[in-house]
Amino acid sequence: MSSADKSIAPKHPEPKHPERRLTAILAADVVAYSRLMGADEEGTLESLKAHRRELINPKIAEHNGRIVKTTGDGILIEFPSVVDALRCATEVQLGMIERNVDVTREKRIEFRVGINVGDVILDEGDIYGDGVNIAARLENLAEPGTVYISGAVFDQVRNKLPLRYDFLGEQHVKNISE
C-alpha cells in the first residue's frame, strides 16, 4: 500500500453491524412440564424424545425449519416462510392430538405454540430481538394444543392456508414496547 493509499483508509475501521434477517419465529413449550417430570421423569423424557424423533423433527425438516435451540421443555425454530412455520405448527399440533388419543390426561404431552415474523439478529447460530421475544410471549398466552400468531403473521398467511383464525384482540405482552 502506498502512502497515498494509507491517507484514504479510515483510521478506525467502521463498526461491524450484526448480521440480521427477516424470519418466521416459532416458540413452543410443553404444557405442565414440571408436573409431568415430577410424576415420571424417565417416562416423560422418553415420551418427549419419541415425539421429537417421530413427529416434530420430521415436520420441521419437511417445512424447511431450523432448530435454533431447545430447552428441557421448549424449542425455538426459525423458518424462511411464515406459511411453512404455521403449516409445521398445525401439523405438529394435529399429530399430537392423534398421539395422545390413548394417553390419560395426566400423562399427555401437549404444546403451546407462538409464531411471529420479525427482523432478528443472528449471532453464533442463535437469534435475538423483539421478533423472538414476541413469539415467546405469544407461546405463553396460548392455550394447550393451540397456535397463537401475531398480527404480522396473520397478514402473511390469511387466505393461504385452510385454517380457522379466531381474533383475540390486541394483546399486551410483558416488556415489549408498542
C-alpha positions as CSV (number, residue, x, y, z in Angstrom):
1,M,0.0,0.0,0.0
2,S,1.5,3.4,-0.9
3,S,1.5,6.4,1.5
4,A,-1.3,8.0,-0.6
5,D,-3.5,4.9,-0.1
6,K,-2.9,5.0,3.6
7,S,-4.2,8.5,4.0
8,I,-7.5,7.4,2.3
9,A,-8.0,4.4,4.5
10,P,-10.1,5.2,7.7
11,K,-8.0,5.4,10.9
12,H,-10.6,3.4,12.7
13,P,-12.5,0.6,11.0
14,E,-16.2,1.0,10.6
15,P,-18.1,-0.8,13.4
16,K,-19.3,-4.1,12.2
17,H,-23.1,-4.3,12.1
18,P,-24.6,-7.6,13.4
19,E,-26.0,-10.0,10.8
20,R,-29.8,-9.5,10.5
21,R,-32.5,-11.3,8.6
22,L,-36.3,-11.3,8.4
23,T,-37.5,-14.7,9.6
24,A,-40.6,-16.5,10.9
25,I,-40.1,-17.5,14.5
26,L,-41.8,-20.4,16.2
27,A,-41.6,-20.8,20.0
28,A,-43.1,-23.9,21.6
29,D,-43.3,-25.2,25.1
30,V,-44.6,-28.4,26.8
31,V,-47.7,-27.7,29.0
32,A,-47.2,-28.6,32.6
33,Y,-43.7,-30.0,32.0
34,S,-42.7,-29.7,35.7
35,R,-45.8,-31.6,36.8
36,L,-45.1,-34.3,34.2
37,M,-41.5,-34.6,35.2
38,G,-42.4,-34.7,38.9
39,A,-44.8,-37.6,38.3
40,D,-42.5,-39.6,36.0
41,E,-39.1,-38.2,34.9
42,E,-37.9,-41.1,32.8
43,G,-41.3,-41.8,31.2
44,T,-41.8,-38.1,30.4
45,L,-38.3,-37.7,28.9
46,E,-38.7,-40.9,26.8
47,S,-42.1,-39.8,25.6
48,L,-40.9,-36.3,24.7
49,K,-37.9,-37.7,22.8
50,A,-40.1,-40.1,20.9
51,H,-42.4,-37.2,19.9
52,R,-39.4,-35.1,18.7
53,R,-37.9,-38.0,16.8
54,E,-41.1,-39.4,15.2
55,L,-43.2,-36.2,14.6
56,I,-41.7,-32.9,15.5
57,N,-38.2,-33.1,13.9
58,P,-39.5,-34.6,10.6
59,K,-42.2,-31.9,10.4
60,I,-39.6,-29.2,11.0
61,A,-37.4,-30.6,8.2
62,E,-40.4,-31.0,5.8
63,H,-41.2,-27.3,6.2
64,N,-37.6,-26.1,5.9
65,G,-37.3,-25.1,9.5
66,R,-34.1,-24.8,11.6
67,I,-34.0,-25.6,15.2
68,V,-32.3,-22.6,16.9
69,K,-32.2,-24.1,20.4
70,T,-34.0,-26.4,22.7
71,T,-34.5,-26.2,26.4
72,G,-35.8,-29.0,28.6
73,D,-39.4,-28.3,27.7
74,G,-39.1,-25.7,24.9
75,I,-37.9,-25.2,21.4
76,L,-37.2,-22.2,19.2
77,I,-37.4,-22.7,15.5
78,E,-36.9,-20.4,12.5
79,F,-38.4,-20.7,9.1
80,P,-37.8,-18.8,5.9
81,S,-41.6,-18.7,5.2
82,V,-44.4,-17.8,7.6
83,V,-46.7,-20.1,5.8
84,D,-44.3,-23.0,6.4
85,A,-44.0,-22.1,10.1
86,L,-47.8,-22.2,10.5
87,R,-48.1,-25.4,8.5
88,C,-45.5,-27.1,10.6
89,A,-47.1,-25.9,13.9
90,T,-50.6,-27.0,12.9
91,E,-49.4,-30.4,11.6
92,V,-47.5,-31.0,14.8
93,Q,-50.5,-30.0,17.0
94,L,-52.8,-32.3,15.0
95,G,-50.2,-35.1,15.2
96,M,-50.0,-34.6,19.0
97,I,-53.8,-35.0,19.2
98,E,-53.6,-38.3,17.4
99,R,-50.7,-39.5,19.5
100,N,-52.5,-38.6,22.8
101,V,-55.8,-40.4,22.0
102,D,-55.0,-43.4,24.2
103,V,-52.9,-41.4,26.8
104,T,-54.5,-40.5,30.1
105,R,-55.0,-36.7,30.5
106,E,-52.4,-36.5,33.3
107,K,-49.7,-38.1,31.1
108,R,-50.4,-36.3,27.9
109,I,-47.7,-34.2,26.4
110,E,-49.3,-31.1,24.9
111,F,-47.6,-28.0,23.4
112,R,-48.4,-24.3,23.4
113,V,-47.0,-22.5,20.3
114,G,-46.5,-18.9,19.4
115,I,-45.4,-17.6,15.9
116,N,-44.2,-14.2,14.9
117,V,-42.3,-12.8,12.0
118,G,-39.6,-10.3,12.5
119,D,-36.2,-8.9,11.8
120,V,-33.7,-10.7,14.1
121,I,-30.1,-10.6,14.9
122,L,-28.1,-13.7,14.1
123,D,-25.2,-14.5,16.4
124,E,-23.4,-17.8,16.6
125,G,-26.4,-19.7,15.4
126,D,-28.8,-18.1,17.9
127,I,-31.4,-15.5,17.1
128,Y,-32.2,-12.4,19.1
129,G,-34.6,-9.4,19.1
130,D,-38.2,-8.3,19.6
131,G,-39.4,-10.8,17.0
132,V,-38.1,-13.7,19.1
133,N,-39.5,-12.1,22.3
134,I,-42.9,-11.6,20.8
135,A,-43.1,-15.3,19.6
136,A,-42.2,-16.4,23.1
137,R,-44.8,-14.1,24.7
138,L,-47.5,-15.5,22.3
139,E,-46.5,-19.0,23.2
140,N,-47.0,-18.1,26.9
141,L,-50.5,-16.8,26.1
142,A,-51.5,-19.8,24.0
143,E,-53.9,-22.5,25.3
144,P,-52.7,-26.1,25.4
145,G,-52.8,-27.6,21.9
146,T,-53.2,-24.3,20.1
147,V,-51.1,-21.9,18.0
148,Y,-51.2,-18.2,18.6
149,I,-49.9,-16.0,15.8
150,S,-49.1,-12.3,15.7
151,G,-51.0,-9.8,13.5
152,A,-47.9,-9.6,11.2
153,V,-48.1,-13.4,10.7
154,F,-51.9,-13.3,10.1
155,D,-51.3,-10.6,7.4
156,Q,-49.0,-13.0,5.6
157,V,-51.0,-16.2,5.9
158,R,-54.6,-15.2,5.6
159,N,-56.2,-16.9,2.5
160,K,-53.1,-19.1,2.1
161,L,-54.0,-21.9,4.4
162,P,-57.3,-23.6,5.1
163,L,-57.4,-22.8,8.7
164,R,-59.8,-21.0,11.0
165,Y,-58.5,-17.9,12.8
166,D,-60.0,-16.5,15.9
167,F,-59.1,-12.9,16.5
168,L,-58.4,-12.5,20.2
169,G,-58.0,-8.7,20.1
170,E,-54.8,-6.8,20.8
171,Q,-52.7,-8.5,23.5
172,H,-50.3,-6.6,25.7
173,V,-47.2,-8.7,26.3
174,K,-44.6,-8.2,29.0
175,N,-41.6,-6.0,28.3
176,I,-42.5,-5.4,24.6
177,S,-43.0,-1.7,23.6
178,E,-45.9,-1.0,21.4
